[in-house]
């Protein structure tokens, strides 16, 4: 039987087409469409996106499946333990989207604190009448404490960017490690979550969504932040209690929230669309041409490694 690679989407760059030529045949079919479900029966390799979960029942419907590749770092949409029990490898794309995601987190932070979206909307509306001393005043960042959830590669990359702005970074580590984190330009401490929250004028999320981190930033946690604190989330929806964050925004307790990810995306809580002091993006963390092509290359090389065994 020919090796069949079943992908729910084309990828950026030539890597997927090259993989399909090497291990024919490649089929593109929409996730859970009738064509996809039929092809699943013979698929040896499956390529899915972050928003496309795979169930254990679908593993059972794919007796020839040897590997699942996800076009993402996160794997929380896949039944990893069930795959392991069935001898199915899981391939993801770590290490190549660090800078792109950290850049976007910084873009969210600056857009939010300097009111970029509001300023552009004012100019585009034709209602701008010129410079004024108190027009769209934002918040300065130099000297402010920046708390970072997660001391992995993306968290450290964001810390370096915060450092360059004159901020003072510190980390919470879900594994409970202490000590200093080497940023290359200096060091920053790992501290307990309660201490991190109490000191953070800016809180940026860079940890995975796990059983430990789901709902980590609940109402009680958010209320520990200093008044006027800003939250940036480019990690995963589900870590932040969105309803509580909106309530605190509306009450004036939070200074702002910048989101690139949402709980249950692409569904977005309609309250976000009305919430004050927000910048909302459609999951653009890794969305540069270079990064998405590199992700495709890492993913397809990983799939090839499994299929070659």
PASEBA-815001 format. One record per residue: x, y, z of N, C-alpha, C, CB in turn. Coordinates in steps of 0.02 Angstrom, whole numbers, plus 50000, padded with zeros to 5 digits. Each point is the difference from the previous one (the first is absolute). Glycine has a CB too. Example, Ala and Ser with C-alpha at 12.3 -4.5 7.8 and 13.67 -1.06 7.14 Angstrom:
506604971650390499555005950000500455006050000499054994150062 500775011249902500425005950003499615005550037500594996849892 
This chain:
500434994050000499575006050000500445006250000499084993850062 500755011149898500375006250000499915003750066499875000849875 500675002350146499945004350059499555005849983501154996850040 498365004550003499535005449988500095005350054499184992149944 500955014050034500045005750045499375004149992501275000349994 498375000450060499365003550000500085006650038499354989049993 500585016649972500085006550031499355003949993501235000049976 498605003650077499385004049999500105006649963499664994750107 500965007049876500135006549969500674999949965499315005850087 500794998249861500685001149976500395003950052499604999949879 501064999650118500445003650046500405005349962500084989850075 500205014949961500405005249968500674997049978499455009050070 500754992349868500624997449974499924993249967500595006350088 499964990849886499974993949960500044993550039500505006649912 499594993750154500174994050038499474994549995500635007250078 498734994649926499484994949998499964996749932499365006450087 500684997549860499994997149932500604995349990499405010249957 501184991750069500594995749994499914993650039500715010249985 498974990250073499874994050039499524995449963500195006550106 499294996549863499534996049963500314996649940499125007750037 501384995549932500354996849944500444994450024499975010849938 500304989850121500454994950027499624994050026500815008950029 498614992350001499594994650028499305000649972500694999650107 499214998649830499345001049969499484995450032500565003349892 498824998750111499765006249969499795004950054499624993649898 500385012950083499775005250045499305002049981501185004150015 498384996350036499315002149988499855005850047499654988349964 500065017050009499765005650039499244999450007500965007549962 498804992450099499284999550011499835003750065499944988949938 499515014750061499795003950058499894995550060499485008549923 500734993950135499944996350063499284997650011500945006850047 498994986749962499374996750015499485000549944500245002350119 499994999449821499554999649942499904992749982500395011449958 499094986950003499924993049979500624997349965498785002149989 501545001949969500604997649966500574998650049499665006749899 500414997550151500514999050052499874993650039500165012550009 499224986550010499834994050040500124993649960499155006750063 500714993549872500134994249958500744998649994498945002449936 501455002950052500724999349991500354998050065499955008449909 499754993250147500304998450065500124992550007499445010050049 500154986049919500054992750007500664997349974498774999449989 501545004149963500624997649970500605004350016499324995249909 500575010450126500545004850010500554997250045499175009249986 501454991949993500584998450042500235006050039500334991349918 499575014750054500215006250033499435005049995501214997849973 498675005750081499465004850003500295006850019499164990950032 500655014349931500225006850015499385004150018501004999149921 499025004050139499435004050023500255006850024499374989550032 500165015149975500145006650026499835000250075499785005349886 500435000050147499895000650072499264999850019501045006650005 498544996049951499285000450014499624993849980500085012349986 500274982349997499684994049974500154994150046500085004349882 499494994450167500134994550047499914993249967499625007450092 500744987849936499934993049980499774996150061500915001049911 498594994850079499724996150055500284992950000498955006949995 500964989750060500204992950003499604995849951500325001550121 499045000349869499604996349951500295000749930498985001950071 501305003949913500315000949935500654996149995499475011349992 500894988050063500584995649999499794992849985500595007550083 498864990449947499754993249988499804999049927499614999450119 500185006149849499784999649930500595000449951498925005150034 501694995249993500595000849957500514994550017499825012549993 500044981349988500434994450020500705000349972498984993250008 501135010449937500675000349970500405006150025499544994249899 500175009850145500315006350020500644998850040498885005450000 501664997849978500644999450034500235006450033500294991549918 499465014250058500235006450027499495005549988501194996449981 498735008050068499595006049993500475006050006498964994350047 501005010249905500395006250003499545005950009500884995049928 499275009350120499605006050010500415006149982499334994350091 500375010149872500345006149975499985005250056499674997549879 500655000750177499995004350060500504997250050498785003049982 501375001050069500394997550056499554996150047500795009749991 498624993150023499544996850047499714993449973499735011250044 500154984150002499724993549982499384998450042501144996149966 498585009150068499454998750045499354998149964500525007950080 499474992649853499414998049961500064992749977499865011949962 500684984850057500114993149980499984995350060500705004049903 499064989950088499994995150055500694996750006498754997949982 501715005750047500704997849999500094993250034500365012050001 499334987050056500084993650036499714994349959499965006150110 499474995149859499694994849959500444998449940498855003750036 501475001449935500464998849945500594995750023499675011049948 500604990850110500574996250026499814992750011500445010450055 498964988549972499784993150013499924996049936499435004050102 500424999449843499914996649936500644999949957498815003450004 501734999450022500625000249962500005005149945500144988250026 499445017049980499965005449950500435005850024498834996549965 501645005649995500425005750017499625006549992501024993549965 499175011550074499735006849994500585004749985499034997550079 500905006449868500525004749979499715007050003500554991349925 499825013450104499795007050002500565004549974499234997650097 500735008949915500475004649969500345004650051499314999649895 501044997850154500325004350049500625003549971499574992650091 500625012949940500645003049987500055004849942500434990050047 499075010249909500065004449941499535006050002500344990049936 499225010350113499535005750003500125004450060499174993049940 501405006150093500145003850062500005007549988500674990450040 499745011949912500065007249990499365003149973501224998349980 498454998249974499385002749971499475001050055500264994449890 499685000850154499495000550053500185005450051499724987949984 500935012350034500215005350047499915006949970500824992050049 499325008749886499895006349966499275002150003500964997549923 498594997750066499295001750001499775002050070499814992149904 500455004450147499825001950068500225007250014500114988050037 500485013849939500245006850008499565004949961501164995850016 498635002349924499565004349960499345001250036500544995649895 499184999150135499395000850039500105004750058499664988449967 500905010850068500135004250058500055007349981500594990450054 499785011149893500095006949979499355002849971501214997749977 498444998349985499365002449972499515001750055500194993049899 499815003050154499535001050054500195006050042499774987850002 500875012650019500205005350046500065006849966500594991450066 499545008749868500045006349964499385001449958501244998649998 498244997350010499345001349971500035000749924499665005650107 500724989849862500125000449929499364999249959501144995450020 498454999749998499384998949961499535005950004500124987850021 499835015150039499575005950008500265005949960499684996050115 500985004849885500295005549962499904999349926500835001350089 499264992749886499904999049928499265001049982500964991949997 498595005650046499295000949987499815007449998499774988950055 500545015049989499855007150001500215003449935500155000050124 500454998449852500235002949937499564997849942501185000350044 498674993249952499594997449945499295002850000500694989650003 499075012350056499315002550004499925006949970499864993250102 500715010349890499975006949976499845005050055499664995549891 500275002250171499815004450055500595003050037498974993250012 501635004949969500595002650035500095007449983500554988549998 499515015650054500065007249990500695002750017498805000950024 501684994549989500685002250014500234998050069499825009449924 500814992050089500334998250063499675003550059501084998249939 498874998050118499745003050062500394997050058498835001749949 501285002050104500424997750055499754993650033500305011750018 499054987349984499724994250035499684995049953499825007450098 500374992749839499694995749951500274992950004499835009849925 499724985450087500164992850000500644998550040499454999049888 500565003450174500584998750042500064992650015499895011450051 500714986049941500134993050014500374999050065500024997949878 500324996450126500374998250061500724998549982498954995450054 501525007549982500714998449989500194993350029500255012250000 500264984749973500204993350022500684999850035499344995649906 501095009150081500674999950029499955000150077500465006049899 499924989550131500024999550073499444995850030500535010949998 498984987049961499444996150026500194992650005499195008249950 500484988350097500114992950010499604996049949500225001850122 500114993449847499694995749949500024992850023500335008049908 499094989250109499964993050020499874995649939499585003550113 500774990949884499954995549942499844993050025500835007149934 498614990250042499814993250018500334995249951498895003950047 501624992549976500374995449958500695002649984498924996149952 501584999950064500705002149988500324996049944500105003250119 499484994349834500254996549942500265004949948499194990750021 500955006849918500305004349949499605006349983500504989849955 498845009650039499605005949982499975004950058499324993049921 500595004550139500005004450058500655003750008499224992350055 501345004349934500655003350005500105005149944500474989750055 499295008649884500065004749945499595006350013500184990449921 499225008750107499605005950017500345004050055498954994049966 501355002750083500345003550054500575004449973499714990650078 500655006949872500535004149971499725006349967500684989649981 498745009749988499695005849969499755004950054499674993049901 500045004350152499785004350055500605003650032499024992350022 501535004149985500625002850027500235005949957500324988650047 499645010649888500225005349954499585006350008500394991249920 498995008050103499565005850012500135003150068499144994849926 501315002350113500145002650067499564997050054500355010349947 499284984350036499594996750050500434995350042499005000949924 500714996850132500344995650047499644993350000500395009850072 499864985149891499644993749994500124995250059500075001349877 499444994650136500064994350045499534994649975500315007350100 499824986549921499654994249973499654996050053500844999549910 498614997350070499724994350037500104993949958499145007250060 501084987449971500154993849965499524994650025501235003349986 498404993649968499504995050020500304993850030499275004349911 501384994650078500344994250029500285001550069500284996249885 499625009850139500215001750067500755001250009499054993550036 501305007549908500725001350006500115007050026500244992049907 500285008950132500205006650023500605002349962499544997750114 500835007149916500615002349969499895005449948500484988950022 500065013049947499995005349951499964997149929500675007150078 499014996649878499964998349929500495004449962498774996550010 501685000449953500495003749961499685002549935500954993150050 499035013349941499705003049941500505001949947499105004250073 501544994849942500525002149953500205007250011499564991949919 499965012450098500145007150015500015001350075499475003249891 500394991750147499955000550073499624994050025500045012649996 499754987650067499624994550029499355002750029501064993650024 498465001949985499365001750031499804994250045499655007249901 500054994250157499854994750048499364996249983500585006750086 499404987049934499384996350004499725000950070500384991549913 498975010250092499695001350065499344996250004500565011450007 499174987650053499344996950006499465004149966500354994950108 499115001849871499485003449962499705005850039499754989349943 500125009850121499695005450039500455006250001499424991550071 501235007549934500475005649999500035003349931500674994450090 499335001449858500025002749932499405004349986500644989949963 498775007750056499395003749986500005006750038499384989249981 500835010750081499975006150041500455005549973499744992850097 500795005349866500485005149978499915002149927500784995350082 498795001449879500025000749927499545005449974500274988149994 500045017449982499615005049963499804997449932500615009150061 499804986449911499854996449938500074992650015500405009649927 499114986550051500034992750007499924996949931499525000550118 500994995849860499984997049933500014992450006500585010149951 498984986550013499914992850005500404996449946498865001650049 501584993849973500424996249954500084992850023500605010549969 498894986750062500014993150023499504995949960500365003650116 499734989849879499524995949963499364999150040500944994049944 498535003950022499384998350032500034992750022499365008549931 500644990450134500024993350028499474999650055501254998749973 498694995550057499544999450057500215004850056499774988049971 500875013150036500265004550052499855007349985500894991750023 499145010349913499935007149984499305002049978501184999949968 498394995250019499325001849980499655003750057499944989949924 499815016050062499685004150051500475002950051499014993049983 501635006950003500505002550048499855007150021500854992449950 498995011850001499855007150015499265000850010501005003849934 498764993750123499295000850016499895006850032499874987550015 499525013850007499835006650027500455001750060498814998549961 501294996750083500415001350059500715001949981499304992150066 500985004349885500685001649977500025006949968500224987849981 499305013849978500005006549966499935005850049499504994649899 500155004250155499905005350050500645001250041498794997050006 501704998649988500645001250033500455004849961499924988650050 499935012449887500405004649959499915007250025499894992349902 500625011850089499925007150018499455003249959501225000650031 498465004549997499495003649963500315002949937499385002850107 500264996449837500245002649936500474995449963499875011050048 500224982949976500454995349966499744998249931500354995450112 500125002949844499854998149931500174992649991500245011949959 499324984550007500104992849987500084999049925499334996850103 501174999249878500114998149930499994992449996500695010549977 498914986849977499974992749992500114998049927499214999250098 501384998049889500154997049935500134992550008500475010949960 499324986350097500154993050015499424995649977500715003450099 498804995649944499424995949984499405002850036500724989849983 498695009849984499385001350035499884994650052499545005849899 500134996150155499864995250054500445001150061499654992049914 500915011350078500435001650058499695005950038501034995849939 498725009150024499705005950028499244999150006500925007149950 498814994650109499275000250009499755006249965500064993750112 499685005449828499815005849959499425003950030500404993849900 499115002850128499435003650030500235004450057499244990649967 501215006850075500255004050056500415005949974500024989750073 500395009249875500405005449973499565005549972500914991949973 498555006349993499555005149972499665003950057499804992849898 499985003650154499695003450057500475005150030499324989850023 501325008349985500485004550031500195005849954500444990450066 499565008449869500085005649953499435005050005500624992349923 498785005150077499415004450002499975003950066499404992149925 500875004850128500005003450065500595004950007499444990050049 501015010249902500585004450003500574997250041499225009349987 500734984550033500524996950042500624998049959499114995950077 500795001849861500544998549954500115005849952499754987750009 500895013449974500155005449954499904998249927500805004050083 499214989649901499904997949931500154992649991500285011549963 499474985749983500124993049983500134999649925499284995850096 501275001049884500154998749930500004992649988500675010449993 498914987349961499914992849988500154998149928499144999850090 501214994649903500084996949935499694993049999501065006549982 498724991250077499714993350007499395000550045501134994449984 498415000650008499375000450035499784992950021499685010349934 499954989450119499734993650022499444998049953500315002450121 499784991949845499494997649953500045003349932499294997950096 501305005049887500065003349935499884995049943500825008350050 498914994149894499925007049980499405003750029500564996649897 499065000050145499465003750035500325005050047499204990149992 500565016050008500245005250045499405002550041500935003549919 499164996750146499485002550044499795007049976500464993350099 498905007849884499795006549973500135005850047499144994049935 500945004650129500155005450047500685003249985499314994350087 501165001849883500645003049983499925005549948500564989150024 498965010249932499915004849946499775006850027499734990649922 500005009450138499765006250031500445002350057498864996849968 501624999050052500405001550059500475005949988499934987950033 500165016450016500465005749991500734997850005499125007650048 501324996549925500734999250008500234993049981499965008550092 499864989549847500204993449975500295000649930499114994650070 501345000849914500224998949932499914992649986500845009750002 498804988649946499814993149985500274998049932498965001150071 501434993549927500294997549937499784992849988500995007750014 499014990149922499754993449981500554994749998499115005649935 501214993150121500514994750007500555000849947499134992250048 501235013349957500525001749952500714998750026499235008549953 500844988250104500654999450032500574997849955499384997550101 500514997549859500534997449957499935002349928500084990150074 499495014949914499805001649932500505004649964498824998650036 501784998949952500445003049951500154994749948500525007950086 499624994349854500144995249946500584995550018499575008249916 500964994850112500594996050017499844994850053500735009849971 498894992250080499864995550055499544994349978500145009450080 499334992249882499544994849980500344995049952499055008050014 501404994449943500374995449956500474995750041499935008249906 500394994750145500454996150043499604994850040500795009850007 498624992050016499574995250035499834994249955499535009250070 500294992249867499844994749953500594995449989499185007549945 501424995350051500604996049989500134995450059500475009049928 499494993750133500114996050060499484994450004500485010050060 498894991849927499474995050004500104994449949499225008950039 500924992949899500064995049947500634995850009499375007549923 501174995550102500604996050014499854994950055500745009749966 498874992450084499824995350053499564994449975500095009250080 499444992349877499574994849970500414995249958499035008050000 501434994849961500434995849957500424995250042500045009149914 500204993550143500414995750043499614994050025500655010050034 498724991049983499584994450024499844995349941499515007450092 500284995449852499814995849944500574996249970499115008049977 501514994250035500594996649973500224994150043500365010949950 499374988650108500224994650045499734993349979500065008250093 
